Amino acid sequence: MSSNIRIQRICMHCGEGFIAKTTVTKYCGDTCAKRAYKARKKAEKIESSNHETKLIISKPIEELKAKEFLSVRDVSILLGCSIRTTYRLINDGTIKATNLAERMTRVRRSELNKLLE
């Protein structure tokens, strides 16, 4: 069973005009169809990679939000500033912290929330 219809279409990949024999034809030929398929697959891989990267970046922040006591490095990550700036805020008294040992300064989560309010 063959169709006698002829439809003037424009290729979705190269933009050239062609005559289609069916109403669902999108591409002018096999070459454009293969190139469009490759471009679609490449875009899907890039999107998947970007999504995985966003998850990896946001994972440490989600873990930090669950902690009650934070280190100076954790506070600097949450505030988006350097470790030196965080120490400066602690020394100024803006952030209340406790020294447990020489290199073990801890900040309560509630103190950080007070600062941000």
C-alpha positions in Angstrom: 0.0 0.0 0.0 1.6 3.3 -1.1 0.6 6.9 -0.6 0.3 9.3 -3.5 0.5 12.5 -1.3 3.3 14.9 -1.6 3.9 17.6 1.1 6.3 20.5 0.9 8.3 20.4 4.2 11.4 22.0 5.7 14.0 19.8 7.3 14.2 20.3 11.0 18.0 19.8 11.0 19.4 21.6 8.0 16.5 23.9 7.2 16.3 23.0 3.5 13.0 22.4 1.7 12.0 19.0 0.5 9.0 17.0 -0.6 7.7 14.5 2.0 5.7 11.4 1.2 4.2 11.1 4.7 2.8 13.7 7.1 5.2 12.8 9.9 8.5 13.2 8.0 10.8 15.7 9.8 14.1 15.4 7.9 15.1 15.6 4.3 17.1 12.4 4.3 18.8 9.7 6.3 21.9 11.9 6.8 20.0 14.7 8.5 18.0 12.2 10.6 21.3 10.6 11.9 22.9 14.0 12.6 19.8 15.2 14.5 19.8 12.0 16.5 23.5 12.5 17.4 22.8 16.1 18.4 19.9 15.0 20.6 21.9 12.3 22.3 24.8 14.7 22.9 22.4 17.3 24.5 21.0 14.6 26.7 24.4 13.5 27.9 25.4 17.1 28.6 22.2 17.7 30.6 22.7 14.5 32.6 26.3 15.5 33.4 25.2 19.0 34.5 22.5 17.5 36.7 25.0 15.2 38.4 27.5 18.1 38.9 24.8 20.1 40.6 24.0 17.2 42.9 27.6 16.8 43.8 28.0 20.5 44.6 24.9 20.8 46.7 25.4 17.6 48.6 28.0 19.0 51.1 25.8 22.0 51.8 22.8 19.7 52.6 25.0 17.7 55.0 26.1 20.9 56.7 22.6 22.0 57.2 21.9 18.9 59.3 24.8 19.4 61.7 24.3 21.1 65.1 27.9 22.1 65.7 30.0 23.4 62.8 33.7 23.9 62.2 35.1 27.1 60.9 35.5 25.7 57.5 31.8 24.6 57.5 30.7 28.0 58.6 32.7 29.6 55.8 31.1 27.3 53.2 27.6 28.2 54.4 28.3 31.9 54.6 30.2 31.9 51.2 33.3 33.6 52.6 36.9 32.7 53.3 38.1 30.9 56.4 40.0 34.0 57.4 36.9 36.2 57.2 35.1 33.6 59.4 37.9 33.8 62.0 37.7 37.6 61.8 33.9 37.4 62.6 34.6 35.1 65.5 37.3 37.5 66.9 35.0 40.5 66.5 32.3 38.7 68.5 29.8 38.7 65.6 29.8 34.9 65.7 30.0 33.3 69.1 32.3 30.2 69.0 33.9 27.8 71.4 37.5 26.5 71.3 37.6 22.9 72.2 41.3 22.5 71.4 43.9 24.5 69.7 42.7 23.8 66.2 39.1 22.8 67.1 36.9 25.8 67.0 33.1 25.0 66.9 30.1 27.2 66.2 26.6 26.4 67.2 24.1 26.2 64.4 21.7 28.5 66.3 24.5 31.2 66.5 24.8 31.1 62.7 21.0 31.4 62.3 21.0 34.4 64.6 23.6 36.1 62.5 21.6 35.5 59.3 18.3 36.8 60.8 
